[in-house]
Amino acid sequence: MHAGVHPLLGPAGTPRHMAIHLRRFPDDRQADNPFWYDAGWTGPLVVFGHDAMRGLVRRQHEGRPTALGLDTACVYGGALTGWLRGEDRLISVAARRAYCPVG
């Protein structure tokens, strides 16, 4: 998933624009709205990016992973992070430089 899923409809019911842009639910324009993964999502694991300012995100429900955010700000000079599913292990490589200014 690029950005997120509708926490009530799941991946199959998430409209395209939400899958691409969603951070907060139900509306990104309200800074006090919860992030989609904290707004009731208890479904299967969703691996996502598109949120460099939040960094690495891991959420669980009843001991089962439900959300994994891998955006660790490589473009801003942070790191590129990948996930080895079979080992449930993260690998990060530092960016060689910042490719874009923050903001």
C-alpha atoms as one frame of an Amber mdcrd trajectory, in Angstrom:
protein
   0.000   0.000   0.000   1.355   3.431  -0.805  -0.088   5.486   2.048  -2.869
   3.764   3.962  -6.172   1.936   4.068  -9.650   2.925   5.101  -9.740   1.389
   8.615 -13.377   0.313   8.305 -13.353  -0.915   4.683  -9.926  -2.560   4.471
  -7.611  -2.694   1.455 -10.253  -3.963  -0.997 -12.697  -1.185  -0.083 -10.207
   1.675   0.101 -10.758   4.269  -2.630  -7.704   4.868  -4.829  -7.162   8.450
  -3.641  -7.072   7.229  -0.016  -4.628   4.427  -0.828  -2.300   7.001  -2.363
  -2.650   9.903   0.087  -4.285   8.815   3.358  -2.454   9.520   6.606  -5.144
  10.640   9.032  -8.681   9.298   9.190 -11.245  10.274   8.172  -9.663  13.469
   6.846  -6.009  14.439   6.405  -6.902  18.111   6.695  -7.608  17.802  10.426
  -4.336  17.541  12.365  -6.113  16.173  15.440  -7.610  13.205  13.552  -5.906
   9.879  14.333  -3.597   8.204  11.871  -5.481   5.541   9.904  -3.680   2.689
  11.708  -4.767   4.121  15.075  -8.395   4.632  13.969  -9.659   1.118  14.505
  -7.649  -0.900  11.963  -7.465  -4.508  13.237  -7.287  -6.306   9.889  -4.378
  -8.082   8.228  -0.924  -6.551   8.112  -0.627  -3.518   5.841   2.887  -2.448
   4.849   2.974   1.196   3.790   5.139   4.260   3.257   4.504   7.876   2.329
   4.981   9.306   5.822   8.611  10.286   6.334   7.822  12.621   9.209   6.374
   9.759  11.314   9.263   7.411  10.534   9.101   3.718  11.322   5.635   2.656
  12.502   4.656  -0.739  13.954   1.175  -1.510  15.249  -0.337  -4.711  16.616
  -3.770  -5.913  17.630  -4.020  -8.811  20.072  -0.357  -9.695  19.469  -0.730
  -9.772  15.674   0.918  -7.135  13.441  -1.565  -4.879  11.668   0.522  -1.978
  10.313   4.150  -1.505   9.323   5.262   1.901   8.052   8.669   1.754   6.366
   9.221   5.373   5.325  12.376   6.384   7.186  13.018   9.569   5.211  15.695
   8.404   2.765  14.842  11.265   0.407  15.567  13.734   3.230  18.885  12.105
   4.181  17.475   9.492   6.584  17.590   5.809   5.668  16.097   3.375   3.192
  14.334   0.635   5.135  13.127  -2.745   3.961  11.365  -5.603   5.712  12.246
  -9.284   5.440   8.843 -10.846   5.881   9.952 -14.420   6.575  12.294 -13.275
   9.337  10.206 -10.295  10.464  13.402  -8.287  10.325  14.043  -4.709   9.256
  17.111  -3.676   7.289  18.097  -0.017   6.983  20.792   1.602   4.878  21.745
   5.223   5.488  21.105   7.637   2.640  24.240   8.881   0.919  22.846  12.399
   1.069  19.626  14.372   1.262  17.950  14.385  -2.145  15.268  16.903  -1.257
  15.001  19.588   1.442  12.545  18.905   4.256   9.317  20.847   3.868
